[in-house]
Amino acid sequence: MARRNNIRDPDKLLRAINKALDGLNPVAVFIVGSLARGEFVLGLSDIDLVVVVSGEPPFRAKVIGSELGDVEVIAFTVSELCSHYMDNNLMIEALSTGVQ
């Protein structure tokens, strides 16, 4: 299947991701979902991020708006990633198909 990606301005994507990461000190950030699979459709898709942080995150999940649509952020600690990477579907997706 051909990859579709309607994000023509990578600066918009970087701005959206940086805004979504505000308040976090990430060790790793994974783009998952339709954007990682090359199936992102502007106006229909959202941007899904899995963020790994070294300490306790100030939030577990949040959604912010951006020029490209909603950005959904899920935060995990390093220890959670190490303990549950084989039994958490979101972690499995981030590690197997996510774009870091």
trRosetta pair geometry for C-beta under 8 A, 3 or more apart (Angstrom, degrees):
i j d omega theta_ij theta_ji phi_ij phi_ji
3 37 7.8 -168 -125 138 92 52
3 38 2.9 -59 -143 175 104 141
3 39 7.4 -97 -146 -56 63 51
4 38 6.3 115 39 153 43 75
4 39 5.9 48 53 -129 96 38
4 40 6.9 -150 105 57 80 53
4 41 6.6 15 120 -78 129 78
5 35 7.3 74 -123 -143 101 65
5 38 5.8 -72 -50 -149 101 64
5 40 5.3 43 -125 53 66 106
6 40 6.4 -131 29 112 79 88
6 41 6.0 58 3 -143 130 38
6 42 3.7 -110 104 -9 131 106
6 43 8.0 -38 95 9 155 86
7 10 6.8 85 136 -87 110 50
7 12 6.8 -149 -158 73 98 111
7 13 5.3 52 -178 -57 146 119
7 35 7.7 30 -13 -131 137 107
7 40 6.5 1 -19 106 103 142
7 42 6.8 148 -68 -71 57 108
7 68 6.3 10 -106 -125 106 133
9 12 4.3 70 95 -2 108 109
9 13 7.4 168 100 -8 62 81
10 13 5.3 -50 -155 35 48 115
10 14 6.3 48 148 -19 73 102
11 14 5.6 -52 -146 38 36 111
11 15 6.2 39 154 -21 67 104
12 15 5.7 -53 -147 36 31 112
12 16 6.3 31 154 -19 64 106
12 66 7.5 130 172 158 87 112
12 67 5.2 -89 -156 75 118 128
12 68 5.7 129 139 -47 115 110
13 16 5.8 -56 -148 36 30 111
13 17 6.3 26 156 -16 65 107
13 47 7.5 161 -140 -111 84 149
13 68 6.5 43 -89 -36 63 161
14 17 5.8 -55 -143 39 31 108
14 18 6.1 29 159 -17 66 109
15 18 5.9 -57 -143 40 27 109
15 19 6.2 29 157 -20 63 107
15 66 7.2 152 104 -152 90 118
15 67 7.6 35 83 18 126 116
16 19 5.9 -55 -149 36 28 111
16 20 6.4 26 154 -18 63 109
16 47 6.2 94 129 37 136 160
16 64 7.9 173 -163 93 76 110
16 66 3.6 52 -118 -153 107 164
16 67 6.9 -120 -68 37 111 77
16 68 5.4 -60 -55 30 159 117
16 71 5.2 165 166 -59 103 139
17 20 5.7 -58 -149 38 31 111
17 21 6.3 23 156 -15 66 111
17 29 7.1 96 -174 161 120 151
17 31 7.9 -61 -102 -80 128 107
17 47 7.4 -106 -76 147 79 145
17 49 6.7 133 -132 -83 88 143
17 71 7.0 -170 -89 -144 44 146
18 21 5.8 -60 -143 40 30 107
18 22 7.3 61 151 -53 59 81
19 22 5.9 -22 -167 -20 37 115
19 64 6.0 -145 125 120 107 154
19 66 6.5 156 58 -93 140 109
19 71 7.3 123 80 42 99 153
20 47 7.7 -136 -37 97 159 119
20 49 6.1 128 123 23 144 151
20 62 7.6 174 -156 89 79 104
20 64 5.3 -160 -97 34 76 127
20 66 7.6 -53 -47 -49 102 129
20 71 4.3 -103 -76 123 138 137
20 73 5.0 164 172 -55 109 126
21 24 5.0 -93 -169 53 70 113
21 26 6.0 -62 -148 -20 123 124
21 29 6.8 -47 -91 -96 131 140
21 49 7.7 -100 -68 148 88 161
21 51 6.6 156 -114 -109 90 145
21 73 7.3 169 -80 -118 52 144
23 58 5.1 -82 160 47 117 142
23 59 7.3 48 111 8 137 106
24 51 5.8 8 168 155 162 150
24 53 5.6 -114 -164 -83 98 130
24 57 6.2 -6 -114 -136 99 100
24 58 7.2 -133 -78 25 66 98
24 73 7.9 -149 -25 176 150 143
24 75 6.4 -152 -111 -109 134 132
25 53 6.1 94 68 -142 65 103
25 54 7.0 -45 98 26 106 98
25 55 7.5 36 55 29 116 101
26 29 5.1 29 162 -54 160 93
26 51 5.0 -91 -108 -162 118 101
26 52 6.5 85 -159 65 83 52
26 53 5.7 -77 -108 -85 46 75
27 52 4.9 -63 62 107 100 94
27 53 6.1 149 -2 -122 91 23
27 54 5.3 109 -54 -51 122 82
27 78 6.0 24 30 -73 162 109
28 51 7.4 169 90 -155 55 45
28 52 4.3 17 51 43 93 116
28 100 6.1 -41 -166 -142 101 114
29 49 6.0 -22 -167 -163 95 110
29 50 7.5 153 -159 80 46 50
29 51 5.3 -8 -109 -108 76 76
29 52 7.6 -145 -68 24 37 72
29 100 6.8 128 77 -152 53 63
30 36 7.7 14 165 -88 83 142
30 49 6.9 142 75 -159 51 56
30 50 4.4 -10 59 59 107 98
30 51 7.7 -158 25 -72 69 35
30 52 7.8 53 -8 -13 100 98
30 94 3.9 103 92 -156 162 98
30 95 7.6 -69 -100 -58 160 40
30 98 3.4 12 -176 164 117 146
30 99 6.7 132 -161 60 63 38
30 100 5.5 -35 -98 -90 70 69
31 35 5.3 -74 168 98 119 119
31 36 4.9 166 113 -68 83 94
31 47 7.1 -51 -141 -169 100 89
31 48 7.1 110 -165 78 56 63
31 49 6.2 -33 -100 -100 54 69
31 98 6.2 150 66 -165 42 81
31 99 4.4 -20 56 59 102 98
31 100 7.8 -164 15 -75 74 21
32 35 7.8 71 84 57 20 89
32 36 5.1 -32 -132 -2 25 145
32 48 4.8 -64 72 104 82 114
32 49 7.3 148 19 -107 84 18
32 50 5.6 45 -12 -10 127 107
32 90 7.3 137 87 -160 174 75
32 93 5.1 76 -150 128 132 113
32 94 5.3 -70 -67 -87 127 67
32 97 7.0 88 -134 90 80 90
32 98 4.6 -43 -79 -101 83 95
32 99 7.9 -177 -70 20 40 69
33 36 6.0 102 51 20 42 100
33 37 7.0 -90 136 2 29 103
33 45 7.6 152 137 -169 116 109
33 46 7.4 -22 129 79 160 78
33 47 7.6 161 67 -157 130 27
33 48 3.6 92 -3 27 136 133
33 93 7.9 54 -52 154 53 140
34 37 5.7 -64 -141 46 31 106
34 39 4.3 -95 -155 83 83 91
34 40 4.8 127 124 -80 100 56
34 41 7.2 -62 162 5 145 73
34 45 4.5 -115 79 -137 149 134
34 46 7.8 106 33 52 118 50
34 48 7.7 104 23 8 70 110
35 38 7.8 42 180 -68 28 24
35 39 7.8 -95 -57 56 20 59
35 40 4.3 38 -92 -63 64 128
35 45 6.8 148 -52 143 79 139
35 47 5.6 27 -26 -124 149 73
35 48 7.1 -178 24 33 107 75
35 99 7.6 -97 119 28 90 129
36 48 7.8 -68 -6 66 109 100
36 97 5.8 111 135 135 128 88
36 98 5.5 -70 -125 -130 155 41
36 99 4.7 -169 -122 -6 89 97
37 97 6.8 14 -79 162 80 130
39 45 7.4 151 113 -89 73 145
40 45 4.6 -139 -147 74 64 160
40 47 7.6 23 -123 -89 130 73
41 44 4.2 0 93 49 111 117
41 45 4.9 122 45 -17 63 105
42 45 7.3 -40 -70 37 21 94
42 68 6.6 -87 -125 -151 88 74
42 69 7.2 -171 -149 -26 54 118
43 69 7.0 -162 -83 -71 16 119
44 69 7.9 -49 57 -98 20 155
45 69 6.4 139 88 68 53 164
46 69 5.2 -133 -108 130 56 118
46 70 4.3 -27 -129 74 116 93
46 71 6.9 179 179 -88 90 24
46 72 5.7 55 138 -9 133 105
47 66 7.3 -15 22 42 132 138
47 68 6.3 50 -33 104 124 124
47 69 6.7 139 -11 79 85 96
47 70 7.2 -163 30 101 72 50
47 71 4.5 -19 70 -113 109 75
47 72 7.0 174 85 23 53 67
48 72 5.1 -14 -112 66 66 105
48 74 7.8 5 -172 2 87 104
49 71 6.6 18 -3 179 116 94
49 72 6.8 176 27 88 71 53
49 73 4.9 -15 71 -109 110 69
49 74 7.1 178 93 27 59 65
50 74 5.4 -22 -112 69 66 100
50 76 6.9 3 -177 7 93 112
50 90 6.0 160 -97 158 129 102
50 91 7.1 158 -168 -97 151 49
50 93 7.7 146 -28 84 146 93
50 94 4.1 -73 57 -92 153 139
50 98 6.4 -71 37 -112 120 153
51 57 7.5 109 98 -107 113 142
51 73 5.9 5 -4 -166 123 99
51 74 7.0 168 23 82 76 45
51 75 4.8 -28 74 -105 103 72
51 76 7.2 162 84 27 51 66
52 75 7.8 151 -92 -158 21 61
52 76 5.5 -28 -107 76 68 90
52 77 7.3 61 -160 176 69 12
52 78 5.9 81 173 -83 107 61
52 81 5.4 3 -122 -44 124 147
53 56 7.9 -11 101 110 123 6
53 57 5.0 124 38 -77 147 92
53 75 5.9 3 0 -167 118 109
53 76 7.4 161 24 83 73 39
53 77 6.0 -52 74 -109 75 54
53 78 7.3 -109 92 -30 32 78
54 77 7.3 34 173 -155 13 79
54 78 5.5 9 -117 -14 50 124
55 77 7.1 -68 137 -124 12 107
56 77 6.5 -27 -95 -80 43 126
57 60 6.5 128 81 -83 124 43
57 75 3.8 104 -107 135 175 146
57 76 7.8 21 -17 2 135 7
57 77 6.9 -145 -19 -66 90 76
59 62 5.2 32 129 -37 150 113
59 73 7.8 70 96 97 116 115
59 75 6.4 107 89 19 64 136
60 74 7.1 -4 159 -152 66 63
60 75 5.7 -132 -141 55 33 91
61 72 7.3 -7 -166 -174 95 85
61 73 6.6 166 -149 89 48 62
61 74 5.2 -6 -101 -105 89 66
61 75 7.2 -154 -67 15 43 78
62 72 7.8 180 92 -148 39 49
62 73 5.3 -3 56 54 78 106
63 70 5.3 -9 -172 -168 107 115
63 71 7.0 157 -155 76 55 47
63 72 5.1 -17 -102 -100 86 70
63 73 7.5 -176 -81 18 37 73
64 70 7.2 149 77 -153 34 63
64 71 5.2 -14 60 56 85 100
64 73 7.6 22 4 -6 97 113
65 69 7.7 -89 -148 172 64 23
65 70 6.1 -45 -102 -97 54 61
65 71 7.7 155 -116 14 6 81
66 69 6.6 -7 63 57 84 31
66 70 7.3 131 21 -117 82 13
66 71 5.3 48 -8 -22 126 112
68 71 7.7 63 72 -61 103 94
74 90 6.1 -40 95 167 161 153
76 80 4.5 -128 -171 85 96 127
76 81 5.3 111 125 -56 130 86
76 91 6.9 44 -42 -87 171 107
77 80 4.6 100 53 4 79 101
77 81 7.1 -141 94 -4 44 85
78 81 5.7 -55 -153 36 33 113
78 82 6.3 29 152 -16 67 107
79 82 5.7 -54 -145 39 34 110
79 83 6.0 26 158 -15 67 113
80 83 5.8 -62 -139 43 28 106
80 84 5.7 -25 178 25 67 116
81 84 7.1 -79 -124 54 15 77
81 85 5.5 40 179 -67 61 103
81 91 6.1 171 -130 -136 71 127
82 85 6.8 -14 -118 -16 14 113
84 87 5.4 -81 -160 58 75 90
84 88 4.6 56 142 -21 109 118
84 91 6.2 130 109 11 86 160
85 88 6.7 -59 -118 40 22 101
85 91 4.7 -128 -128 144 57 132
85 92 7.0 126 174 -73 63 59
85 95 6.2 53 -166 -24 115 154
86 92 7.2 69 -133 -82 29 102
88 91 4.0 60 84 14 110 113
88 92 6.6 175 86 -15 55 84
89 92 5.5 -52 -144 36 33 114
89 93 6.3 34 156 -19 66 103
90 93 5.7 -51 -148 36 31 111
90 94 6.4 33 152 -20 64 105
91 94 5.6 -52 -146 36 33 113
91 95 6.2 21 160 -10 66 110
92 95 6.2 -64 -145 44 26 102
92 96 5.8 4 165 -4 66 119
93 96 6.3 -68 -131 47 23 97
93 97 5.7 -44 -167 45 64 102
93 98 6.3 92 132 -48 67 95
94 97 7.9 -67 -101 58 7 61
94 98 4.0 11 -153 -29 47 150
95 98 6.6 21 -31 23 17 113
